[in-house]
Amino acid sequence: MRISSVTMFDQSTASMNRQQSDFLKVSQQIASGRRVVNPSDDPQAASRAVGVDQAKAITEQYGDARTSARNSLAQTESILNSTSDAITSAKTLLVQASSDTLSDVDRESIASELKGVYETMLGQANATDGNGRYLFGGYNDGNPPFVKQGEAVEYQGDQNTREQRVDSSRLMPVTENGASIFQSVPNSAGYVAEANSDNAGNVTFGGPHVADVNNDGYGDSYRIQFDEDGAGDPTYSIETFDEDSDSWVAYDPDNDGAFTDAAYTSGESVSFGGINVDLKGEPEVGDQIQVAKSGSAQREPNLFRTMEEAIRVLEKPAETESDKADLSNTLKTSMRDLDNSLDNVLTVRASAGARLNELDVIDAVGDNRSLNYEQTLSDLVDLDYNEAISEYSLRQIGLQASQKAFVDVKGMSLFDYL
C-alpha cells in the first residue's frame, strides 16, 4: 500500500496533538490538585462527588443552625439563672418580713426592695434575642409577652415554643414560652393554702401538710367556710370544687356529713383529702381559706401575681388583728408559691442545659460526618501527586518523542536522493 507524504504528516500531527493533550491534562490536574477537573475525566466519580458535596453542604447548614440554637439556649439559660436568683432574693425578703419585730415602716422598706426584684423579673421575662425578637413570647415574638394591665401583669404571648432543626432527625426547642416559666409549676408541686384578703376574722393557717401519702384525695381544690351555730359559736364546713358541675359542693367522701358545720376550736388541725391544715384565731361568718393543688384550675400559678400580693400586704399597715392575719397568711402563701416557682424555673433551666449538652453531642457527630464527606470527596476527585508526577514525566517524554518523530518524518523525502 502506498503511503503518501500527506498521510505521514497527518498521522504524525495527530499523534503529537494527542500526546500534547494528555500532557496538558496532567498539567491541569497538578495545577488544580484534582484528578477530576472536568466531568468527562471520570463521569461516575464526578456524579458521586456532586451528591457527596450536597450532603456536605447540608451538614454545614445544620452546623450553622446549631450555632443559632446554641446562642438562643445559652441566652435562655442565662436569663433563667438570673430569674432563679431573683426568686431566691424575694424569698429571703419575705422571710425577713415575717418577723414580728418589724414595724410597718420596716415592712414598707422591704416592699420597696421587693418591687425592684419584681421589675427585674419583668425585664427578664421580656428579654430579646438581640434581633428584636422576644425570647419568651412563643411564635408571637414581635411584641412584649408580659404587659402590665393596671396593677397586674398579663401574658400576651402564645403557648407554643419556637423550634429549630439542628440535624436531619432532630427538631429542637430553642426557647421557652413565658407561660412555662412564669406561670407554671412542676408536676410534683403540692397543695397551697390561701386566705381571702377580705376575711374579717383573724384566723391564720399552718401548712397544708401531707397526712396520708396513700390518699389520692377527693379533689384538687378545697375550701374551708366559716359560719356559726344557733348559739353564736363558730363552725366550719369543707367544700370541694366539682369539675362536672363547675361549682363548689360539700366534701363528704363517706356520706356521713362529717365536714358540714363542724364545731371550730382555735388551734385545732383540720384534715381532708389526705392533708392537714392547722387553724388558729377567731373567724367571722363568711371567712374562707382555700386549699388547692398548685397548678389546678382553682390555683393557676403566676409568679408575678405572687409578687404583687406580697408587695400589697407589705405596703398595708398591720393595724388590726385582721390585718396581721392577712399579713401572716399572705406571706406564707407567697413563700410557698415562690418555692414552687423556683422549682419550676430550675426544671426549665435544667432542660435548657440538657439541650445545650445535646448540641455538643450532635456537633461531634456532625464534625465526624463532615470529615467522612471530606475523605469521600478526596477519594473521588483529589489527585495522587506521586502518580501524577510520574504520569507528567511520562507524558512529557511521549510528547518530546512525538515531536522528534515528526521532525524525522518530515525530513524523509525522495527528492533528497535525486
C-alpha positions in Angstrom: 0.0 0.0 0.0 1.4 3.4 -1.0 1.7 5.9 1.9 1.7 9.4 0.8 3.6 12.3 2.4 0.2 13.8 3.4 -0.8 10.7 5.3 2.5 10.7 7.2 2.2 14.3 8.1 -1.4 13.9 9.3 -0.6 10.8 11.4 2.4 12.5 13.0 0.5 15.6 13.7 -2.4 13.7 15.2 0.0 11.7 17.4 1.7 14.8 18.6 -1.6 16.5 19.3 -2.8 13.5 21.3 0.4 13.5 23.3 0.2 17.2 23.9 -3.5 16.8 25.0 -2.6 14.1 27.5 0.4 16.2 28.7 -1.9 19.3 29.2 -4.5 17.2 31.1 -1.9 16.0 33.6 -0.6 19.6 33.9 -4.1 20.8 34.7 -4.5 18.1 37.3 -1.3 19.0 39.0 -2.1 22.7 38.9 -5.6 22.2 40.4 -4.8 19.3 42.7 -7.8 17.4 41.5 -7.9 14.2 39.5 -11.3 15.0 38.1 -11.1 18.5 36.6 -14.0 18.1 34.2 -16.9 15.7 34.5 -15.7 13.9 31.4 -12.5 12.9 33.2 -14.5 10.4 35.3 -18.3 10.7 34.9 -19.1 8.2 37.6 -16.8 9.8 40.2 -18.0 13.3 39.2 -21.6 12.3 39.7 -20.9 10.8 43.1 -18.9 13.8 44.1 -21.9 16.1 43.4 -24.1 14.0 45.8 -21.4 14.0 48.5 -20.8 17.7 48.1 -24.5 18.4 48.5 -24.7 16.3 51.6 -21.7 18.1 53.0 -23.3 21.5 52.3 -26.5 20.3 54.2 -24.3 19.2 57.1 -22.7 22.7 57.2 -26.2 24.3 57.2 -27.2 22.2 60.2 -24.0 23.3 61.8 -25.0 27.0 61.4 -28.5 26.1 62.7 -26.9 24.6 65.8 -24.8 27.7 66.3 -28.0 29.8 66.3 -29.8 27.3 68.6 -26.9 27.3 71.0 -26.9 31.1 71.2 -30.7 31.1 71.9 -30.4 28.4 74.5 -27.4 30.0 76.2 -29.2 33.2 76.5 -32.3 31.5 77.8 -30.2 29.6 80.4 -28.6 32.8 81.5 -31.9 34.6 82.0 -33.3 31.6 83.9 -30.3 31.7 86.1 -30.9 35.4 86.8 -34.6 34.6 87.4 -33.8 31.9 89.9 -31.5 34.3 91.8 -34.3 36.9 91.8 -36.8 34.4 93.2 -34.3 33.4 95.9 -33.8 37.1 96.8 -37.6 37.6 97.0 -37.9 34.5 99.3 -35.2 35.9 101.5 -37.0 39.3 101.8 -40.3 37.6 102.7 -38.7 35.5 105.4 -37.2 38.7 106.8 -40.6 40.4 106.6 -42.3 37.6 108.5 -40.5 38.7 111.7 -42.9 40.1 114.3 -40.3 42.5 115.5 -40.6 44.6 112.3 -42.6 47.8 112.2 -44.9 48.9 109.3 -42.1 51.2 108.1 -39.7 48.3 108.0 -42.1 46.2 106.0 -42.7 49.1 103.6 -39.0 49.3 103.1 -38.9 45.6 102.3 -41.8 46.1 99.9 -39.7 48.8 98.0 -36.9 46.4 97.7 -39.3 43.7 96.6 -40.6 46.0 93.9 -37.1 46.2 92.5 -36.9 42.4 92.3 -40.4 42.4 90.7 -39.3 44.9 88.0 -36.1 42.8 87.4 -38.2 39.7 86.8 -40.5 41.6 84.4 -37.5 42.8 82.5 -36.1 39.3 82.2 -39.5 38.0 81.1 -39.4 40.5 78.2 -35.8 39.9 77.2 -35.0 39.8 73.4 -32.5 37.7 71.5 -30.6 40.7 70.0 -32.5 40.6 66.8 -35.6 42.3 68.2 -37.5 39.1 68.8 -38.8 38.4 72.3 -37.4 35.1 73.7 -40.4 34.1 75.7 -43.3 35.1 73.5 -43.6 31.8 71.6 -44.5 32.4 68.0 -45.8 35.8 69.0 -42.3 37.1 69.4 -42.8 40.6 67.9 -44.4 42.1 71.0 -43.5 42.0 74.7 -45.0 38.8 76.1 -45.7 40.3 79.6 -47.6 43.6 79.7 -48.9 45.5 82.8 -52.7 45.8 82.7 -53.4 48.1 85.6 -51.8 46.6 88.7 -51.4 43.1 87.2 -49.1 41.6 84.6 -50.8 39.7 81.8 -49.2 37.2 79.4 -49.7 38.3 75.8 -47.7 35.5 74.1 -48.9 32.1 73.0 -48.3 28.6 74.3 -46.0 27.5 71.5 -42.3 27.0 71.7 -40.0 28.0 68.8 -38.1 25.1 67.3 -35.2 24.7 65.0 -34.0 21.7 63.0 -30.4 21.1 64.2 -30.0 17.8 62.4 -31.8 15.8 59.9 -33.7 13.8 62.6 -33.8 16.4 65.4 -36.2 19.3 65.7 -35.1 21.0 68.9 -37.0 23.7 71.0 -34.6 26.6 71.2 -36.6 28.8 73.6 -39.4 28.5 76.2 -42.7 30.4 76.2 -43.3 32.7 79.1 -46.2 30.7 80.5 -44.0 27.6 81.0 -41.5 29.7 83.1 -43.5 32.3 85.0 -47.0 30.7 85.0 -46.2 27.0 85.7 -45.2 24.7 88.5 -43.6 21.3 88.5 -45.9 18.2 88.4 -44.7 17.4 91.9 -46.0 20.7 93.4 -48.4 20.1 96.3 -51.3 22.0 97.9 -51.1 25.7 98.7 -53.4 27.4 101.3 -54.6 30.9 100.7 -56.9 33.1 102.8 -59.3 35.6 101.3 -57.8 39.1 101.6 -61.1 40.4 102.7 -61.6 38.0 105.6 -62.9 39.9 108.6 -61.6 37.5 111.2 -58.1 36.8 112.3 -57.7 33.1 111.6 -54.2 32.1 110.4 -53.3 28.8 108.9 -50.3 26.5 109.1 -49.4 24.1 106.3 -51.0 22.4 104.5 -49.2 19.2 105.5 -49.4 15.8 103.9 -51.2 13.5 106.4 -51.7 10.4 104.3 -49.4 9.8 101.3 -51.6 6.9 100.1 -54.7 9.1 100.0 -55.3 10.3 96.4 -57.6 13.0 97.6 -61.2 13.8 96.8 -60.3 16.7 94.5 -57.7 19.2 93.6 -59.4 22.2 95.4 -60.9 22.6 98.8 -62.5 25.5 100.6 -62.9 26.0 104.4 -66.0 28.0 105.0 -66.6 29.6 108.4 -70.1 30.1 109.9 -71.7 30.0 113.4 -74.3 27.8 115.0 -77.5 29.0 116.7 -75.6 29.8 119.9 -73.2 32.1 118.0 -70.3 29.7 118.3 -68.0 29.4 115.2 -68.4 26.4 112.9 -66.7 25.4 109.7 -67.5 23.3 106.7 -65.4 21.8 103.9 -66.2 22.1 100.3 -64.5 20.8 97.2 -64.7 22.0 93.6 -66.6 19.7 91.4 -65.4 19.9 87.8 -68.5 18.3 86.3 -70.9 20.8 87.8 -68.3 23.6 87.8 -69.3 24.6 91.4 -68.4 24.1 95.0 -70.1 21.1 96.7 -69.9 19.7 100.2 -66.9 17.5 100.9 -68.4 14.3 102.1 -66.5 11.2 100.8 -68.0 8.8 103.3 -71.6 10.2 103.0 -71.7 10.8 106.8 -71.8 14.6 106.7 -68.7 14.8 108.9 -67.4 18.0 107.4 -70.6 20.0 107.4 -71.0 22.6 110.1 -68.4 21.1 112.5 -67.5 23.0 115.6 -64.4 25.1 115.3 -61.8 25.4 118.0 -58.8 27.6 117.7 -55.5 25.7 117.5 -57.1 22.5 116.0 -56.0 20.7 112.9 -58.5 20.1 110.1 -58.0 17.0 107.9 -59.4 16.3 104.5 -58.2 14.6 101.3 -55.1 13.2 103.0 -53.8 16.7 104.1 -53.9 18.6 107.4 -54.3 22.4 107.9 -53.6 23.9 111.3 -56.0 26.8 112.1 -55.6 29.4 114.8 -57.5 32.5 115.6 -61.2 33.7 115.7 -63.1 33.7 112.4 -66.0 35.8 111.3 -69.0 34.5 109.4 -68.2 34.2 105.7 -64.4 34.0 106.1 -62.8 31.5 103.7 -59.5 29.6 103.4 -58.9 27.9 100.1 -56.6 24.8 99.8 -55.8 23.9 96.2 -53.3 21.9 94.4 -50.8 24.2 92.8 -51.3 24.2 89.0 -55.0 23.3 89.2 -57.8 25.3 87.6 -58.6 26.9 91.0 -54.9 27.7 91.7 -53.3 28.7 88.5 -49.7 29.6 89.1 -48.5 33.1 88.4 -45.1 34.3 89.7 -46.0 38.0 89.1 -49.3 37.7 90.9 -47.4 36.1 93.9 -45.0 39.1 94.0 -47.9 41.6 93.7 -49.8 40.0 96.6 -46.6 40.1 98.7 -46.0 43.7 97.9 -49.6 44.6 98.6 -49.7 43.1 102.1 -46.3 44.6 103.0 -47.3 48.1 102.0 -50.5 47.8 104.0 -50.2 48.8 107.7 -50.9 45.9 110.0 -53.1 47.9 112.5 -55.8 45.3 113.4 -55.8 41.7 114.2 -57.4 41.0 110.9 -54.6 42.9 109.1 -52.0 40.9 111.0 -53.7 37.7 110.0 -53.8 38.8 106.4 -50.1 39.6 106.5 -49.2 36.3 108.0 -51.3 34.2 105.7 -50.3 36.1 102.5 -46.6 35.8 103.3 -47.0 32.1 104.0 -48.8 31.6 100.7 -46.3 33.7 98.8 -43.3 31.9 100.2 -44.8 28.5 99.2 -45.7 29.9 95.7 -42.1 31.1 95.4 -40.7 27.7 96.3 -42.9 26.1 93.6 -41.9 28.8 91.1 -38.2 28.3 91.9 -38.5 24.5 91.4 -40.2 25.2 88.0 -37.5 27.6 86.8 -34.8 25.3 87.9 -36.5 22.4 86.0 -36.8 24.5 82.8 -33.2 25.6 83.2 -32.1 22.0 83.5 -34.0 21.2 80.3 -32.2 24.1 78.5 -28.9 22.8 79.9 -29.6 19.3 78.7 -30.3 20.6 75.2 -27.0 22.5 75.2 -25.3 19.3 76.1 -27.2 17.5 73.3 -26.0 20.2 70.8 -22.4 19.4 71.8 -23.0 15.7 71.0 -24.7 16.5 67.7 -21.8 18.8 66.9 -19.4 16.0 67.4 -21.4 13.7 65.2 -21.7 16.4 62.6 -17.9 17.0 62.6 -17.3 13.3 62.1 -19.8 13.3 59.3 -18.1 16.2 57.6 -14.7 14.5 57.9 -16.2 11.4 56.3 -17.6 13.5 53.4 -14.2 15.2 53.0 -12.5 11.9 52.8 -15.0 10.5 50.3 -14.6 13.6 48.1 -10.9 13.3 48.3 -11.0 9.7 47.3 -13.3 10.6 44.4 -11.7 13.7 42.9 -8.4 14.6 44.6 -5.1 13.9 42.9 -2.4 11.4 43.9 0.6 13.7 43.3 3.1 10.8 43.2 1.2 9.1 40.5 0.5 12.4 38.7 4.2 13.5 38.7 5.1 10.1 37.2 2.4 10.5 34.6 3.6 14.0 33.9 7.1 12.8 33.3 5.9 10.0 31.1 3.6 12.3 29.0 6.4 14.8 28.7 8.7 12.2 27.3 5.9 11.0 25.0 5.3 14.5 23.7 9.0 15.0 23.1 9.3 11.7 21.3 6.3 12.5 19.1 7.8 15.9 18.2 11.1 14.2 17.4 9.4 11.6 15.3 7.5 14.4 13.4 10.8 16.1 12.6 12.3 12.9 11.4 9.3 12.0 9.2 9.2 15.5 7.8 12.8 15.1 6.6 12.1 11.9 4.8 11.7 12.8 1.0 12.7 11.0 -2.2 13.8 14.4 -3.6 16.7 14.3 -1.2 18.2 11.4 -3.2 17.6 12.8 -6.7 
